Amino acid sequence: MDDVTDTVFRQIIGDLAAPDLYFTEFTSVDGMVSQAGREAVSRRLIFQESERPIIAQIWGNDPEKFFKAAQMCAEMKFDGIDINMGCPEKSVVKRGMCSGLIHNPQLAAKIIKATKDGADGIPVSVKTRLGMREIEPDWIKHLLNQDLAALIIHGRTVREMSKVPAHWDEIGKVVQLRNEINPKTVIIGNGDVESYEDGISKVNQYNLDGIMIGRGVFKNLWIFDKSGQIHNPSTEERLQQLSKHTKLFVETWGDTKSFAILKKFFKCYISDFDGASELRTKFMETKNLKEVQTLVSASI
Ligand SMILES: Cc1cc2nc3c(=O)[nH]c(=O)nc-3n(C[C@H](O)[C@H](O)[C@H](O)COP(=O)(O)O)c2cc1C
């Protein structure tokens, strides 16, 4: 998730309950291959060995740039490359990128091929939606014909953004298509999964190979705990975890990332206890690590 799943957040989550697979934030191939843009996007591709297996997610509309970006990902020793064909942001869709590729299947195929050619054998996957304005099985069939290592399906159309519940029955139909067209492609379902148990039940119900969880991690930082145990951390534990996250954020990014980006995580820690809302308001006024640490000490 953009501005969420950077190396800091992945390390924090990995220490609590690690997922089987990590994905980077989506990273522009235009940025990666240009001298001027490289520095700006490079932060997105930083990772530690503890975050393996890790997949670089990339986006754009120029096959040649995907080829070069894939070479770079392979050199950086990523475990795989995922191509974003699902982001519904109008500005990128208009430029024929991300879900803008749904109605340009020929270019999508060229992009996949170029990425595979540059990837030096590491697996290449695609993340996409069910269709543009309506469900488009032909789009899914087209992708299944590209011999992808995995296909990740966010169970909504582009038009639906995130406004309706994910259509899990349609994700199930993708599994059936996969069985007919290309049994080797791994199918991962995505959309609204809020617990480990819910994920496993969807895997079983729809015969999926895996589940991708995005926003569910905000409500439960232990969501990837395979015991399925519901964690109910004490206020002290929550605040100490927040302090740890803030410290790692500041140590990793210094002045290169705005402190405001960190604040979107405060709600993950400061919620579900008496007085959480008032305390969160105080934390939202902090401007640096020292202020967070002082407030944490004063609050436990
Ligand atoms: C803040 C935010 C940033 C996101 N950034 C990305 C991204 O960079 N790449 C991507 O494939 N999907 C991105 N998504 C979409 C999620 O990965 C996911 O497909 C969507 O939120 C539905 O799944 P969920 O209900 O598990 O969150 C983002 C979603 C959110 C809320």
PDBQT file of the ligand as one rigid body, heavy atoms in Angstrom, charges set to zero:
ROOT
HETATM    1  C1  LIG A 401      -3.654   3.623   1.389  1.00  0.00    +0.000 C 
HETATM    2  C2  LIG A 401      -3.734   2.553   0.327  1.00  0.00    +0.000 A 
HETATM    3  C3  LIG A 401      -2.701   2.427  -0.570  1.00  0.00    +0.000 A 
HETATM    4  C4  LIG A 401      -2.738   1.427  -1.564  1.00  0.00    +0.000 A 
HETATM    5  N1  LIG A 401      -1.674   1.295  -2.407  1.00  0.00    +0.000 NA
HETATM    6  C5  LIG A 401      -1.634   0.236  -3.258  1.00  0.00    +0.000 A 
HETATM    7  C6  LIG A 401      -0.484  -0.031  -4.048  1.00  0.00    +0.000 A 
HETATM    8  O1  LIG A 401       0.526   0.686  -3.996  1.00  0.00    +0.000 OA
HETATM    9  N2  LIG A 401      -0.530  -1.106  -4.865  1.00  0.00    +0.000 N 
HETATM   10  C7  LIG A 401      -1.610  -1.944  -4.937  1.00  0.00    +0.000 A 
HETATM   11  O2  LIG A 401      -1.590  -2.931  -5.665  1.00  0.00    +0.000 OA
HETATM   12  N3  LIG A 401      -2.716  -1.701  -4.224  1.00  0.00    +0.000 NA
HETATM   13  C8  LIG A 401      -2.746  -0.650  -3.378  1.00  0.00    +0.000 A 
HETATM   14  N4  LIG A 401      -3.865  -0.438  -2.619  1.00  0.00    +0.000 N 
HETATM   15  C9  LIG A 401      -5.017  -1.373  -2.728  1.00  0.00    +0.000 C 
HETATM   16  C10 LIG A 401      -4.881  -2.520  -1.724  1.00  0.00    +0.000 C 
HETATM   17  O3  LIG A 401      -3.693  -3.247  -1.970  1.00  0.00    +0.000 OA
HETATM   18  C11 LIG A 401      -6.053  -3.498  -1.818  1.00  0.00    +0.000 C 
HETATM   19  O4  LIG A 401      -6.124  -4.016  -3.113  1.00  0.00    +0.000 OA
HETATM   20  C12 LIG A 401      -7.392  -2.852  -1.473  1.00  0.00    +0.000 C 
HETATM   21  O5  LIG A 401      -7.271  -1.971  -0.386  1.00  0.00    +0.000 OA
HETATM   22  C13 LIG A 401      -8.430  -3.930  -1.135  1.00  0.00    +0.000 C 
HETATM   23  O6  LIG A 401      -7.931  -4.863  -0.210  1.00  0.00    +0.000 OA
HETATM   24  P1  LIG A 401      -8.096  -4.719   1.392  1.00  0.00    +0.000 P 
HETATM   25  O7  LIG A 401      -9.589  -4.653   1.661  1.00  0.00    +0.000 OA
HETATM   26  O8  LIG A 401      -7.441  -5.940   1.971  1.00  0.00    +0.000 OA
HETATM   27  O9  LIG A 401      -7.437  -3.438   1.777  1.00  0.00    +0.000 OA
HETATM   28  C14 LIG A 401      -3.857   0.562  -1.646  1.00  0.00    +0.000 A 
HETATM   29  C15 LIG A 401      -4.905   0.705  -0.735  1.00  0.00    +0.000 A 
HETATM   30  C16 LIG A 401      -4.864   1.680   0.243  1.00  0.00    +0.000 A 
HETATM   31  C17 LIG A 401      -6.005   1.805   1.210  1.00  0.00    +0.000 C 
ENDROOT
TORSDOF 0
